[in-house]
Amino acid sequence: MCQPSPKLQLCTCSNTIFPPIKKQPIRYVWNLKKYVGPSTLGMDGICIEPQTKLNEILSAEFVVQQLNETNIFDFDYTPQKLDCLTIERLEKKKRGKVVYSLSEFMKFQFINQQWVIGGDDPFADEMAMIEKGKVKLTSLQLKK
């Protein structure tokens, strides 16, 4: 379970419960996947490039440093070769009765016994979900 931390923590607790859009229109979530093997779908496409920063605190450099210094997951986890972590900034907006989402993300992959900035190729790699949840920074504010 999540323990208060002055730094970054990736929590699995209550990962589907969010306050109403008016109270928290911006949410930070994560998912962790393991490499299964090469994709057999044979699809081509254009990938959206990951961001290097989701807000003034949550940058790719900060996250990769935290990943390599300590266990920031709230469950028993040992990284395996080619595991991929995605951290996403979701922004829900409402225009009239229509609710829509805007999304930005960062990706990290476990290569050569360390986390690096970057991630899997969704058209070439078959991945399986390990876990997902909320991003928490208890002593820092996650804002735009």
N, CA, C and O atoms as a GROMACS GRO file, in nm:
protein
  576
    1MET      N    1   0.083  -0.120   0.000
    1MET     CA    2   0.000   0.000   0.000
    1MET      C    3   0.086   0.125   0.000
    1MET      O    4   0.203   0.122   0.038
    2CYS      N    5   0.027   0.234  -0.044
    2CYS     CA    6   0.100   0.361  -0.051
    2CYS      C    7   0.137   0.410   0.088
    2CYS      O    8   0.055   0.412   0.180
    3GLN      N    9   0.262   0.450   0.101
    3GLN     CA   10   0.310   0.515   0.222
    3GLN      C   11   0.348   0.658   0.184
    3GLN      O   12   0.404   0.679   0.077
    4PRO      N   13   0.318   0.755   0.270
    4PRO     CA   14   0.356   0.892   0.238
    4PRO      C   15   0.505   0.902   0.209
    4PRO      O   16   0.588   0.846   0.281
    5SER      N   17   0.538   0.973   0.104
    5SER     CA   18   0.676   0.987   0.061
    5SER      C   19   0.700   1.129   0.013
    5SER      O   20   0.614   1.186  -0.055
    6PRO      N   21   0.815   1.187   0.047
    6PRO     CA   22   0.843   1.322   0.000
    6PRO      C   23   0.879   1.323  -0.149
    6PRO      O   24   0.885   1.429  -0.211
    7LYS      N   25   0.902   1.206  -0.205
    7LYS     CA   26   0.938   1.198  -0.346
    7LYS      C   27   0.830   1.123  -0.422
    7LYS      O   28   0.717   1.110  -0.375
    8LEU      N   29   0.865   1.076  -0.536
    8LEU     CA   30   0.773   1.008  -0.626
    8LEU      C   31   0.734   0.870  -0.575
    8LEU      O   32   0.818   0.795  -0.527
    9GLN      N   33   0.605   0.838  -0.585
    9GLN     CA   34   0.558   0.704  -0.550
    9GLN      C   35   0.453   0.661  -0.652
    9GLN      O   36   0.366   0.739  -0.689
   10LEU      N   37   0.464   0.536  -0.696
   10LEU     CA   38   0.369   0.479  -0.790
   10LEU      C   39   0.281   0.383  -0.713
   10LEU      O   40   0.325   0.276  -0.671
   11CYS      N   41   0.156   0.423  -0.694
   11CYS     CA   42   0.064   0.352  -0.605
   11CYS      C   43  -0.039   0.272  -0.682
   11CYS      O   44  -0.090   0.316  -0.786
   12THR      N   45  -0.069   0.153  -0.631
   12THR     CA   46  -0.173   0.069  -0.688
   12THR      C   47  -0.305   0.083  -0.614
   12THR      O   48  -0.409   0.041  -0.663
   13CYS      N   49  -0.302   0.143  -0.494
   13CYS     CA   50  -0.423   0.153  -0.413
   13CYS      C   51  -0.526   0.246  -0.479
   13CYS      O   52  -0.492   0.354  -0.527
   14SER      N   53  -0.648   0.202  -0.480
   14SER     CA   54  -0.760   0.281  -0.533
   14SER      C   55  -0.728   0.338  -0.671
   14SER      O   56  -0.758   0.454  -0.698
   15ASN      N   57  -0.668   0.258  -0.758
   15ASN     CA   58  -0.623   0.313  -0.885
   15ASN      C   59  -0.735   0.349  -0.982
   15ASN      O   60  -0.708   0.405  -1.088
   16THR      N   61  -0.859   0.318  -0.949
   16THR     CA   62  -0.967   0.355  -1.040
   16THR      C   63  -1.057   0.463  -0.981
   16THR      O   64  -1.154   0.504  -1.046
   17ILE      N   65  -1.027   0.511  -0.860
   17ILE     CA   66  -1.112   0.611  -0.796
   17ILE      C   67  -1.048   0.749  -0.809
   17ILE      O   68  -0.938   0.772  -0.760
   18PHE      N   69  -1.118   0.839  -0.875
   18PHE     CA   70  -1.070   0.976  -0.891
   18PHE      C   71  -1.178   1.072  -0.844
   18PHE      O   72  -1.297   1.041  -0.855
   19PRO      N   73  -1.138   1.189  -0.792
   19PRO     CA   74  -1.238   1.291  -0.758
   19PRO      C   75  -1.310   1.338  -0.884
   19PRO      O   76  -1.262   1.314  -0.995
   20PRO      N   77  -1.423   1.406  -0.869
   20PRO     CA   78  -1.494   1.458  -0.986
   20PRO      C   79  -1.404   1.551  -1.068
   20PRO      O   80  -1.310   1.611  -1.016
   21ILE      N   81  -1.435   1.562  -1.196
   21ILE     CA   82  -1.356   1.643  -1.289
   21ILE      C   83  -1.339   1.787  -1.240
   21ILE      O   84  -1.231   1.843  -1.254
   22LYS      N   85  -1.444   1.846  -1.183
   22LYS     CA   86  -1.434   1.985  -1.137
   22LYS      C   87  -1.331   2.000  -1.026
   22LYS      O   88  -1.266   2.104  -1.017
   23LYS      N   89  -1.315   1.899  -0.941
   23LYS     CA   90  -1.220   1.907  -0.829
   23LYS      C   91  -1.079   1.870  -0.872
   23LYS      O   92  -0.982   1.926  -0.820
   24GLN      N   93  -1.064   1.779  -0.966
   24GLN     CA   94  -0.932   1.735  -1.010
   24GLN      C   95  -0.936   1.703  -1.160
   24GLN      O   96  -0.946   1.586  -1.199
   25PRO      N   97  -0.927   1.808  -1.244
   25PRO     CA   98  -0.933   1.782  -1.388
   25PRO      C   99  -0.806   1.719  -1.444
   25PRO      O  100  -0.810   1.658  -1.551
   26ILE      N  101  -0.694   1.732  -1.373
   26ILE     CA  102  -0.568   1.675  -1.419
   26ILE      C  103  -0.530   1.558  -1.328
   26ILE      O  104  -0.525   1.573  -1.206
   27ARG      N  105  -0.505   1.443  -1.389
   27ARG     CA  106  -0.473   1.323  -1.314
   27ARG      C  107  -0.346   1.262  -1.371
   27ARG      O  108  -0.321   1.269  -1.492
   28TYR      N  109  -0.267   1.201  -1.285
   28TYR     CA  110  -0.145   1.136  -1.327
   28TYR      C  111  -0.155   0.988  -1.295
   28TYR      O  112  -0.178   0.949  -1.180
   29VAL      N  113  -0.140   0.905  -1.397
   29VAL     CA  114  -0.153   0.761  -1.382
   29VAL      C  115  -0.031   0.692  -1.443
   29VAL      O  116   0.045   0.754  -1.518
   30TRP      N  117  -0.012   0.566  -1.410
   30TRP     CA  118   0.100   0.489  -1.464
   30TRP      C  119   0.056   0.348  -1.496
   30TRP      O  120  -0.042   0.297  -1.442
   31ASN      N  121   0.132   0.284  -1.586
   31ASN     CA  122   0.114   0.141  -1.607
   31ASN      C  123   0.251   0.080  -1.633
   31ASN      O  124   0.339   0.142  -1.692
   32LEU      N  125   0.265  -0.042  -1.587
   32LEU     CA  126   0.390  -0.116  -1.596
   32LEU      C  127   0.362  -0.242  -1.675
   32LEU      O  128   0.272  -0.319  -1.642
   33LYS      N  129   0.442  -0.264  -1.780
   33LYS     CA  130   0.422  -0.380  -1.865
   33LYS      C  131   0.552  -0.458  -1.880
   33LYS      O  132   0.661  -0.402  -1.870
   34LYS      N  133   0.538  -0.587  -1.904
   34LYS     CA  134   0.655  -0.671  -1.928
   34LYS      C  135   0.659  -0.711  -2.076
   34LYS      O  136   0.556  -0.725  -2.143
   35TYR      N  137   0.782  -0.729  -2.123
   35TYR     CA  138   0.803  -0.770  -2.262
   35TYR      C  139   0.770  -0.917  -2.276
   35TYR      O  140   0.821  -1.000  -2.200
   36VAL      N  141   0.685  -0.951  -2.372
   36VAL     CA  142   0.645  -1.089  -2.395
   36VAL      C  143   0.722  -1.147  -2.514
   36VAL      O  144   0.757  -1.265  -2.514
   37GLY      N  145   0.748  -1.064  -2.614
   37GLY     CA  146   0.820  -1.109  -2.734
   37GLY      C  147   0.787  -1.018  -2.849
   37GLY      O  148   0.718  -0.917  -2.832
   38PRO      N  149   0.837  -1.051  -2.967
   38PRO     CA  150   0.806  -0.968  -3.083
   38PRO      C  151   0.657  -0.977  -3.117
   38PRO      O  152   0.594  -1.081  -3.100
   39SER      N  153   0.604  -0.867  -3.164
   39SER     CA  154   0.463  -0.862  -3.201
   39SER      C  155   0.438  -0.947  -3.325
   39SER      O  156   0.520  -0.949  -3.416
   40THR      N  157   0.326  -1.015  -3.326
   40THR     CA  158   0.289  -1.097  -3.442
   40THR      C  159   0.180  -1.030  -3.524
   40THR      O  160   0.128  -1.090  -3.619
   41LEU      N  161   0.144  -0.906  -3.488
   41LEU     CA  162   0.035  -0.839  -3.557
   41LEU      C  163   0.075  -0.786  -3.694
   41LEU      O  164  -0.009  -0.776  -3.783
   42GLY      N  165   0.202  -0.752  -3.713
   42GLY     CA  166   0.247  -0.704  -3.842
   42GLY      C  167   0.186  -0.571  -3.882
   42GLY      O  168   0.161  -0.546  -4.000
   43MET      N  169   0.163  -0.485  -3.784
   43MET     CA  170   0.102  -0.354  -3.812
   43MET      C  171   0.210  -0.247  -3.824
   43MET      O  172   0.316  -0.256  -3.762
   44ASP      N  173   0.182  -0.147  -3.905
   44ASP     CA  174   0.266  -0.029  -3.917
   44ASP      C  175   0.184   0.091  -3.874
   44ASP      O  176   0.061   0.088  -3.876
   45GLY      N  177   0.254   0.195  -3.834
   45GLY     CA  178   0.183   0.317  -3.794
   45GLY      C  179   0.280   0.424  -3.753
   45GLY      O  180   0.402   0.406  -3.760
   46ILE      N  181   0.225   0.533  -3.711
   46ILE     CA  182   0.304   0.646  -3.663
   46ILE      C  183   0.287   0.655  -3.512
   46ILE      O  184   0.174   0.658  -3.463
   47CYS      N  185   0.399   0.660  -3.440
   47CYS     CA  186   0.394   0.669  -3.294
   47CYS      C  187   0.394   0.815  -3.251
   47CYS      O  188   0.458   0.900  -3.313
   48ILE      N  189   0.322   0.843  -3.146
   48ILE     CA  190   0.327   0.974  -3.083
   48ILE      C  191   0.449   0.974  -2.992
   48ILE      O  192   0.467   0.882  -2.912
   49GLU      N  193   0.532   1.075  -3.004
   49GLU     CA  194   0.655   1.082  -2.925
   49GLU      C  195   0.623   1.114  -2.779
   49GLU      O  196   0.538   1.199  -2.751
   50PRO      N  197   0.691   1.046  -2.687
   50PRO     CA  198   0.674   1.077  -2.545
   50PRO      C  199   0.726   1.217  -2.512
   50PRO      O  200   0.811   1.271  -2.583
   51GLN      N  201   0.674   1.275  -2.405
   51GLN     CA  202   0.718   1.405  -2.356
   51GLN      C  203   0.842   1.386  -2.268
   51GLN      O  204   0.868   1.276  -2.220
   52THR      N  205   0.916   1.493  -2.245
   52THR     CA  206   1.028   1.489  -2.151
   52THR      C  207   0.989   1.551  -2.018
   52THR      O  208   1.063   1.541  -1.921
   53LYS      N  209   0.871   1.614  -2.014
   53LYS     CA  210   0.825   1.679  -1.891
   53LYS      C  211   0.672   1.689  -1.895
   53LYS      O  212   0.615   1.732  -1.996
   54LEU      N  213   0.606   1.649  -1.785
   54LEU     CA  214   0.460   1.657  -1.779
   54LEU      C  215   0.413   1.778  -1.698
   54LEU      O  216   0.300   1.823  -1.713
   55ASN      N  217   0.500   1.830  -1.613
   55ASN     CA  218   0.474   1.953  -1.538
   55ASN      C  219   0.607   2.004  -1.484
   55ASN      O  220   0.712   1.950  -1.519
   56GLU      N  221   0.604   2.107  -1.399
   56GLU     CA  222   0.731   2.165  -1.351
   56GLU      C  223   0.811   2.071  -1.262
   56GLU      O  224   0.930   2.094  -1.242
   57ILE      N  225   0.751   1.967  -1.208
   57ILE     CA  226   0.820   1.873  -1.120
   57ILE      C  227   0.844   1.740  -1.189
   57ILE      O  228   0.953   1.683  -1.178
   58LEU      N  229   0.746   1.690  -1.257
   58LEU     CA  230   0.748   1.555  -1.312
   58LEU      C  231   0.815   1.553  -1.449
   58LEU      O  232   0.749   1.561  -1.553
   59SER      N  233   0.949   1.543  -1.447
   59SER     CA  234   1.025   1.536  -1.572
   59SER      C  235   1.079   1.394  -1.589
   59SER      O  236   1.087   1.317  -1.493
   60ALA      N  237   1.117   1.361  -1.711
   60ALA     CA  238   1.173   1.228  -1.739
   60ALA      C  239   1.301   1.206  -1.659
   60ALA      O  240   1.324   1.096  -1.609
   61GLU      N  241   1.384   1.309  -1.647
   61GLU     CA  242   1.509   1.296  -1.571
   61GLU      C  243   1.482   1.267  -1.423
   61GLU      O  244   1.548   1.182  -1.364
   62PHE      N  245   1.384   1.336  -1.364
   62PHE     CA  246   1.348   1.315  -1.224
   62PHE      C  247   1.297   1.172  -1.204
   62PHE      O  248   1.338   1.104  -1.109
   63VAL      N  249   1.209   1.127  -1.291
   63VAL     CA  250   1.150   0.993  -1.277
   63VAL      C  251   1.257   0.884  -1.292
   63VAL      O  252   1.261   0.792  -1.211
   64VAL      N  253   1.342   0.895  -1.394
   64VAL     CA  254   1.444   0.791  -1.414
   64VAL      C  255   1.543   0.788  -1.296
   64VAL      O  256   1.592   0.681  -1.259
   65GLN      N  257   1.572   0.904  -1.239
   65GLN     CA  258   1.659   0.908  -1.121
   65GLN      C  259   1.593   0.835  -1.004
   65GLN      O  260   1.658   0.755  -0.937
   66GLN      N  261   1.465   0.862  -0.979
   66GLN     CA  262   1.393   0.796  -0.871
   66GLN      C  263   1.384   0.645  -0.894
   66GLN      O  264   1.402   0.566  -0.800
   67LEU      N  265   1.357   0.603  -1.018
   67LEU     CA  266   1.349   0.461  -1.050
   67LEU      C  267   1.480   0.389  -1.022
   67LEU      O  268   1.480   0.276  -0.973
   68ASN      N  269   1.591   0.453  -1.052
   68ASN     CA  270   1.721   0.389  -1.035
   68ASN      C  271   1.777   0.399  -0.894
   68ASN      O  272   1.868   0.324  -0.859
   69GLU      N  273   1.724   0.490  -0.812
   69GLU     CA  274   1.774   0.506  -0.675
   69GLU      C  275   1.701   0.420  -0.573
   69GLU      O  276   1.763   0.372  -0.478
   70THR      N  277   1.572   0.399  -0.591
   70THR     CA  278   1.493   0.330  -0.490
   70THR      C  279   1.372   0.264  -0.553
   70THR      O  280   1.338   0.290  -0.668
   71ASN      N  281   1.306   0.177  -0.477
   71ASN     CA  282   1.182   0.117  -0.524
   71ASN      C  283   1.068   0.216  -0.500
   71ASN      O  284   1.032   0.242  -0.386
   72ILE      N  285   1.013   0.271  -0.605
   72ILE     CA  286   0.905   0.369  -0.590
   72ILE      C  287   0.767   0.306  -0.609
   72ILE      O  288   0.666   0.376  -0.607
   73PHE      N  289   0.763   0.175  -0.629
   73PHE     CA  290   0.636   0.103  -0.642
   73PHE      C  291   0.588   0.062  -0.504
   73PHE      O  292   0.669   0.036  -0.415
   74ASP      N  293   0.457   0.055  -0.485
   74ASP     CA  294   0.403   0.016  -0.355
   74ASP      C  295   0.370  -0.134  -0.348
   74ASP      O  296   0.290  -0.176  -0.264
   75PHE      N  297   0.430  -0.213  -0.435
   75PHE     CA  298   0.412  -0.358  -0.433
   75PHE      C  299   0.548  -0.424  -0.456
   75PHE      O  300   0.642  -0.358  -0.500
   76ASP      N  301   0.557  -0.551  -0.427
   76ASP     CA  302   0.682  -0.624  -0.442
   76ASP      C  303   0.711  -0.641  -0.591
   76ASP      O  304   0.639  -0.712  -0.661
   77TYR      N  305   0.816  -0.575  -0.638
   77TYR     CA  306   0.847  -0.576  -0.781
   77TYR      C  307   0.998  -0.571  -0.803
   77TYR      O  308   1.068  -0.488  -0.744
   78THR      N  309   1.046  -0.659  -0.886
   78THR     CA  310   1.186  -0.658  -0.929
   78THR      C  311   1.186  -0.640  -1.080
   78THR      O  312   1.133  -0.725  -1.152
   79PRO      N  313   1.244  -0.531  -1.129
   79PRO     CA  314   1.243  -0.507  -1.274
   79PRO      C  315   1.311  -0.619  -1.351
   79PRO      O  316   1.411  -0.676  -1.308
   80GLN      N  317   1.254  -0.650  -1.466
   80GLN     CA  318   1.309  -0.750  -1.557
   80GLN      C  319   1.345  -0.681  -1.688
   80GLN      O  320   1.290  -0.576  -1.722
   81LYS      N  321   1.436  -0.741  -1.761
   81LYS     CA  322   1.482  -0.686  -1.888
   81LYS      C  323   1.363  -0.651  -1.978
   81LYS      O  324   1.274  -0.734  -2.000
   82LEU      N  325   1.362  -0.530  -2.029
   82LEU     CA  326   1.264  -0.474  -2.122
   82LEU      C  327   1.128  -0.442  -2.060
   82LEU      O  328   1.033  -0.415  -2.134
   83ASP      N  329   1.116  -0.446  -1.927
   83ASP     CA  330   0.993  -0.395  -1.865
   83ASP      C  331   0.976  -0.249  -1.907
   83ASP      O  332   1.075  -0.178  -1.927
   84CYS      N  333   0.852  -0.205  -1.921
   84CYS     CA  334   0.826  -0.069  -1.968
   84CYS      C  335   0.726   0.000  -1.876
   84CYS      O  336   0.619  -0.052  -1.847
   85LEU      N  337   0.763   0.119  -1.830
   85LEU     CA  338   0.678   0.201  -1.745
   85LEU      C  339   0.631   0.323  -1.824
   85LEU      O  340   0.712   0.393  -1.885
   86THR      N  341   0.502   0.348  -1.823
   86THR     CA  342   0.444   0.467  -1.885
   86THR      C  343   0.379   0.550  -1.777
   86THR      O  344   0.299   0.499  -1.699
   87ILE      N  345   0.412   0.679  -1.772
   87ILE     CA  346   0.345   0.773  -1.682
   87ILE      C  347   0.270   0.871  -1.770
   87ILE      O  348   0.326   0.930  -1.862
   88GLU      N  349   0.142   0.888  -1.738
   88GLU     CA  350   0.055   0.967  -1.825
   88GLU      C  351  -0.014   1.079  -1.748
   88GLU      O  352  -0.059   1.061  -1.635
   89ARG      N  353  -0.022   1.193  -1.811
   89ARG     CA  354  -0.096   1.308  -1.759
   89ARG      C  355  -0.226   1.314  -1.836
   89ARG      O  356  -0.227   1.340  -1.957
   90LEU      N  357  -0.337   1.289  -1.766
   90LEU     CA  358  -0.469   1.293  -1.827
   90LEU      C  359  -0.539   1.421  -1.784
   90LEU      O  360  -0.541   1.455  -1.666
   91GLU      N  361  -0.593   1.490  -1.878
   91GLU     CA  362  -0.669   1.611  -1.845
   91GLU      C  363  -0.810   1.596  -1.900
   91GLU      O  364  -0.830   1.586  -2.021
   92LYS      N  365  -0.904   1.596  -1.810
   92LYS     CA  366  -1.045   1.585  -1.849
   92LYS      C  367  -1.102   1.725  -1.859
   92LYS      O  368  -1.083   1.808  -1.770
   93LYS      N  369  -1.172   1.750  -1.967
   93LYS     CA  370  -1.237   1.879  -1.987
   93LYS      C  371  -1.382   1.854  -2.020
   93LYS      O  372  -1.419   1.751  -2.076
   94LYS      N  373  -1.463   1.950  -1.985
   94LYS     CA  374  -1.605   1.938  -2.013
   94LYS      C  375  -1.650   2.061  -2.090
   94LYS      O  376  -1.626   2.174  -2.048
   95ARG      N  377  -1.713   2.038  -2.201
   95ARG     CA  378  -1.771   2.146  -2.281
   95ARG      C  379  -1.918   2.112  -2.299
   95ARG      O  380  -1.953   2.023  -2.376
   96GLY      N  381  -2.002   2.183  -2.227
   96GLY     CA  382  -2.143   2.148  -2.226
   96GLY      C  383  -2.161   2.015  -2.157
   96GLY      O  384  -2.120   1.998  -2.042
   97LYS      N  385  -2.221   1.920  -2.226
   97LYS     CA  386  -2.240   1.786  -2.170
   97LYS      C  387  -2.134   1.687  -2.217
   97LYS      O  388  -2.136   1.571  -2.177
   98VAL      N  389  -2.043   1.734  -2.300
   98VAL     CA  390  -1.942   1.646  -2.357
   98VAL      C  391  -1.815   1.651  -2.272
   98VAL      O  392  -1.761   1.758  -2.245
   99VAL      N  393  -1.767   1.535  -2.230
   99VAL     CA  394  -1.642   1.524  -2.155
   99VAL      C  395  -1.540   1.461  -2.250
   99VAL      O  396  -1.566   1.358  -2.312
  100TYR      N  397  -1.423   1.524  -2.260
  100TYR     CA  398  -1.317   1.470  -2.344
  100TYR      C  399  -1.185   1.474  -2.270
  100TYR      O  400  -1.171   1.543  -2.170
  101SER      N  401  -1.090   1.399  -2.320
  101SER     CA  402  -0.960   1.387  -2.253
  101SER      C  403  -0.846   1.433  -2.343
  101SER      O  404  -0.848   1.413  -2.465
  102LEU      N  405  -0.748   1.495  -2.280
  102LEU     CA  406  -0.621   1.527  -2.344
  102LEU      C  407  -0.517   1.445  -2.271
  102LEU      O  408  -0.527   1.424  -2.150
  103SER      N  409  -0.416   1.397  -2.343
  103SER     CA  410  -0.320   1.308  -2.280
  103SER      C  411  -0.178   1.340  -2.326
  103SER      O  412  -0.154   1.366  -2.444
  104GLU      N  413  -0.083   1.336  -2.232
  104GLU     CA  414   0.060   1.342  -2.260
  104GLU      C  415   0.122   1.231  -2.179
  104GLU      O  416   0.067   1.191  -2.076
  105PHE      N  417   0.237   1.179  -2.222
  105PHE     CA  418   0.297   1.067  -2.150
  105PHE      C  419   0.448   1.069  -2.159
  105PHE      O  420   0.507   1.134  -2.245
  106MET      N  421   0.510   0.994  -2.066
  106MET     CA  422   0.654   0.968  -2.067
  106MET      C  423   0.671   0.817  -2.059
  106MET      O  424   0.588   0.748  -2.000
  107LYS      N  425   0.780   0.764  -2.118
  107LYS     CA  426   0.805   0.620  -2.114
  107LYS      C  427   0.946   0.592  -2.064
  107LYS      O  428   1.040   0.670  -2.087
  108PHE      N  429   0.959   0.479  -1.994
  108PHE     CA  430   1.087   0.433  -1.940
  108PHE      C  431   1.097   0.283  -1.961
  108PHE      O  432   0.997   0.212  -1.954
  109GLN      N  433   1.219   0.236  -1.987
  109GLN     CA  434   1.238   0.092  -2.008
  109GLN      C  435   1.359   0.044  -1.928
  109GLN      O  436   1.458   0.116  -1.913
  110PHE      N  437   1.349  -0.079  -1.879
  110PHE     CA  438   1.457  -0.139  -1.800
  110PHE      C  439   1.550  -0.214  -1.895
  110PHE      O  440   1.515  -0.318  -1.950
  111ILE      N  441   1.672  -0.158  -1.912
  111ILE     CA  442   1.770  -0.214  -2.005
  111ILE      C  443   1.906  -0.212  -1.936
  111ILE      O  444   1.942  -0.114  -1.872
  112ASN      N  445   1.982  -0.322  -1.949
  112ASN     CA  446   2.116  -0.332  -1.888
  112ASN      C  447   2.115  -0.300  -1.738
  112ASN      O  448   2.201  -0.226  -1.690
  113GLN      N  449   2.019  -0.355  -1.667
  113GLN     CA  450   2.010  -0.343  -1.521
  113GLN      C  451   1.982  -0.202  -1.471
  113GLN      O  452   2.010  -0.170  -1.356
  114GLN      N  453   1.927  -0.116  -1.557
  114GLN     CA  454   1.887   0.018  -1.512
  114GLN      C  455   1.771   0.069  -1.596
  114GLN      O  456   1.748   0.024  -1.709
  115TRP      N  457   1.698   0.164  -1.538
  115TRP     CA  458   1.590   0.229  -1.609
  115TRP      C  459   1.648   0.339  -1.697
  115TRP      O  460   1.737   0.413  -1.654
  116VAL      N  461   1.597   0.349  -1.819
  116VAL     CA  462   1.638   0.454  -1.912
  116VAL      C  463   1.514   0.523  -1.968
  116VAL      O  464   1.404   0.466  -1.968
  117ILE      N  465   1.534   0.645  -2.014
  117ILE     CA  466   1.424   0.719  -2.075
  117ILE      C  467   1.399   0.660  -2.214
  117ILE      O  468   1.492   0.642  -2.292
  118GLY      N  469   1.275   0.632  -2.242
  118GLY     CA  470   1.236   0.569  -2.369
  118GLY      C  471   1.151   0.448  -2.339
  118GLY      O  472   1.132   0.413  -2.222
  119GLY      N  473   1.101   0.384  -2.442
  119GLY     CA  474   1.012   0.271  -2.414
  119GLY      C  475   0.999   0.175  -2.529
  119GLY      O  476   1.075   0.180  -2.626
  120ASP      N  477   0.902   0.089  -2.516
  120ASP     CA  478   0.877  -0.015  -2.615
  120ASP      C  479   0.826   0.046  -2.746
  120ASP      O  480   0.780   0.160  -2.749
  121ASP      N  481   0.836  -0.032  -2.851
  121ASP     CA  482   0.778   0.004  -2.980
  121ASP      C  483   0.645  -0.070  -2.990
  121ASP      O  484   0.643  -0.192  -3.004
  122PRO      N  485   0.532   0.002  -2.983
  122PRO     CA  486   0.403  -0.065  -2.980
  122PRO      C  487   0.372  -0.148  -3.104
  122PRO      O  488   0.284  -0.234  -3.101
  123PHE      N  489   0.443  -0.122  -3.214
  123PHE     CA  490   0.419  -0.199  -3.336
  123PHE      C  491   0.511  -0.320  -3.347
  123PHE      O  492   0.483  -0.412  -3.424
  124ALA      N  493   0.620  -0.322  -3.271
  124ALA     CA  494   0.716  -0.433  -3.282
  124ALA      C  495   0.719  -0.522  -3.158
  124ALA      O  496   0.760  -0.638  -3.167
  125ASP      N  497   0.676  -0.470  -3.043
  125ASP     CA  498   0.687  -0.544  -2.917
  125ASP      C  499   0.550  -0.584  -2.863
  125ASP      O  500   0.456  -0.504  -2.861
  126GLU      N  501   0.540  -0.708  -2.820
  126GLU     CA  502   0.422  -0.758  -2.751
  126GLU      C  503   0.445  -0.739  -2.602
  126GLU      O  504   0.544  -0.790  -2.548
  127MET      N  505   0.356  -0.668  -2.534
  127MET     CA  506   0.371  -0.637  -2.392
  127MET      C  507   0.249  -0.689  -2.316
  127MET      O  508   0.139  -0.697  -2.371
  128ALA      N  509   0.269  -0.723  -2.189
  128ALA     CA  510   0.159  -0.769  -2.102
  128ALA      C  511   0.158  -0.683  -1.976
  128ALA      O  512   0.264  -0.652  -1.921
  129MET      N  513   0.041  -0.647  -1.931
  129MET     CA  514   0.025  -0.561  -1.814
  129MET      C  515   0.073  -0.633  -1.687
  129MET      O  516   0.038  -0.749  -1.663
  130ILE      N  517   0.153  -0.562  -1.607
  130ILE     CA  518   0.194  -0.611  -1.476
  130ILE      C  519   0.107  -0.547  -1.369
  130ILE      O  520   0.048  -0.615  -1.286
  131GLU      N  521   0.100  -0.413  -1.373
  131GLU     CA  522   0.024  -0.338  -1.272
  131GLU      C  523   0.001  -0.197  -1.322
  131GLU      O  524   0.065  -0.153  -1.418
  132LYS      N  525  -0.092  -0.125  -1.258
  132LYS     CA  526  -0.121   0.014  -1.292
  132LYS      C  527  -0.170   0.087  -1.169
  132LYS      O  528  -0.205   0.024  -1.069
  133GLY      N  529  -0.173   0.219  -1.176
  133GLY     CA  530  -0.221   0.296  -1.061
  133GLY      C  531  -0.203   0.445  -1.077
  133GLY      O  532  -0.196   0.498  -1.188
  134LYS      N  533  -0.195   0.513  -0.962
  134LYS     CA  534  -0.183   0.659  -0.956
  134LYS      C  535  -0.040   0.699  -0.924
  134LYS      O  536   0.034   0.626  -0.858
  135VAL      N  537  -0.003   0.816  -0.973
  135VAL     CA  538   0.126   0.877  -0.940
  135VAL      C  539   0.103   0.968  -0.821
  135VAL      O  540   0.009   1.048  -0.821
  136LYS      N  541   0.188   0.956  -0.718
  136LYS     CA  542   0.175   1.042  -0.599
  136LYS      C  543   0.306   1.109  -0.566
  136LYS      O  544   0.412   1.046  -0.567
  137LEU      N  545   0.298   1.237  -0.536
  137LEU     CA  546   0.409   1.316  -0.483
  137LEU      C  547   0.350   1.388  -0.363
  137LEU      O  548   0.289   1.493  -0.380
  138THR      N  549   0.366   1.335  -0.244
  138THR     CA  550   0.292   1.387  -0.130
  138THR      C  551   0.338   1.525  -0.083
  138THR      O  552   0.256   1.604  -0.036
  139SER      N  553   0.467   1.556  -0.095
  139SER     CA  554   0.511   1.687  -0.045
  139SER      C  555   0.520   1.790  -0.157
  139SER      O  556   0.551   1.907  -0.132
  140LEU      N  557   0.493   1.748  -0.279
  140LEU     CA  558   0.498   1.837  -0.393
  140LEU      C  559   0.361   1.839  -0.461
  140LEU      O  560   0.288   1.740  -0.455
  141GLN      N  561   0.328   1.946  -0.524
  141GLN     CA  562   0.200   1.956  -0.590
  141GLN      C  563   0.213   1.917  -0.737
  141GLN      O  564   0.302   1.966  -0.806
  142LEU      N  565   0.126   1.828  -0.784
  142LEU     CA  566   0.120   1.795  -0.926
  142LEU      C  567   0.024   1.891  -0.992
  142LEU      O  568  -0.098   1.878  -0.978
  143LYS      N  569   0.077   1.985  -1.064
  143LYS     CA  570  -0.005   2.082  -1.136
  143LYS      C  571   0.031   2.077  -1.283
  143LYS      O  572   0.111   1.993  -1.326
  144LYS      N  573  -0.027   2.167  -1.360
  144LYS     CA  574   0.001   2.173  -1.503
  144LYS      C  575   0.145   2.184  -1.533
  144LYS      O  576   0.184   2.190  -1.649
   0.00000   0.00000   0.00000
